[in-house]
Amino acid sequence: MAQVSHQEHGKKVRDMFGRIAGLYDFLNHFLSAGQDIYWRYRQVKLVRPGKKGLVLDLAAGTLDVSVELLRQYPDVKVLAMDFTHQMLACGKNKKLEGKRAERSESIAAVQADGRGLPLPDNCLDGATISFGIRNILPREDCYKEVLRTLKPGARFCILEFGSGSKKIWKGVYNFYLNKVLPLLGKVVSGDSGAYSYLADTIRAFPDERALAEELREAGFGRVMFIPLLSGIVYIHVAEKAEE
Ligand SMILES: C[S@@+](CC[C@H](N)C(=O)[O-])C[C@H]1O[C@@H](n2cnc3c(N)ncnc32)[C@H](O)[C@@H]1O
């Protein structure tokens, strides 16, 4: 029964991102007032994949993190995986723009589900997921797959909103999240569901300590977290323990 509802959830999420893919980048930058660029920069700084490593960017969407990985670590290879092909397709055009074009072959975009990665054990020097883990159910399946495919000592860096159940900036952020953002999202994207879904999933998401505990329970070794913008967003770093 749970399995069926997780499948249905996955289909709903894929359909939704398929609908908004063309507007996703604009809305991202607009609704976060450009902060998302800095957040991804900070996340990628923490990956430390080594000079010529292989890095998975899971739920890669339109490839912003993949491109940032290559910018900070020019010699790595990036596997950009996402189960919504429209999102990857929008990102493919982006990676061919400007100076990054020379290195575009270092990003391989692959349509895949984060709950069953088409990768062998212990092959990755690092992994990222940015604003993706909140959408994946059950999260444990994703943790298990990332842990299986990381090399010992490699890092999984998660960028995600903190739980929207906490009051931030005396409730101003919560008002923005629950009232302003769904309305703005609806007006700009024309999709009434997508941006109320965003607010709903942020509210339902575990807080930073609970998420860290989940990662430890999944089998990761050292886990730490860093708040950004008063805890609106967190980066969690989970290391696969050395053997
Ligand atoms: C909010 S977007 C984030 C995209 C990008 N990482 C970013 O930072 O802008 C969430 C992405 O997660 C993807 N996603 C959700 N569930 C997934 C799953 N089970 N497997 C792979 N991708 C998934 C969606 O298709 C979507 O592209």
The ligand as a Gaussian input file, in Angstrom:
#p B3LYP/6-31G(d) Opt

LIG

0 1
 C       13.258000      21.677000      -6.759000
 S       14.013000      20.773000      -8.072000
 C       15.730000      21.001000      -7.729000
 C       16.580000      21.030000      -8.969000
 C       18.047000      21.425000      -8.756000
 N       18.755000      20.471000      -7.952000
 C       18.193000      22.810000      -8.160000
 O       18.906000      22.978000      -7.188000
 O       17.600000      23.735000      -8.712000
 C       13.727000      19.122000      -7.563000
 C       14.123000      18.087000      -8.581000
 O       14.059000      16.803000      -7.955000
 C       13.712000      15.878000      -8.946000
 N       13.263000      14.653000      -8.278000
 C       12.257000      14.525000      -7.386000
 N       12.148000      13.243000      -6.985000
 C       13.119000      12.555000      -7.628000
 C       13.521000      11.185000      -7.621000
 N       12.879000      10.270000      -6.887000
 N       14.575000      10.826000      -8.391000
 C       15.216000      11.757000      -9.149000
 N       14.876000      13.052000      -9.211000
 C       13.835000      13.433000      -8.458000
 C       12.641000      16.600000      -9.741000
 O       12.441000      16.037000     -10.982000
 C       13.223000      18.011000      -9.800000
 O       13.971000      18.221000     -10.961000

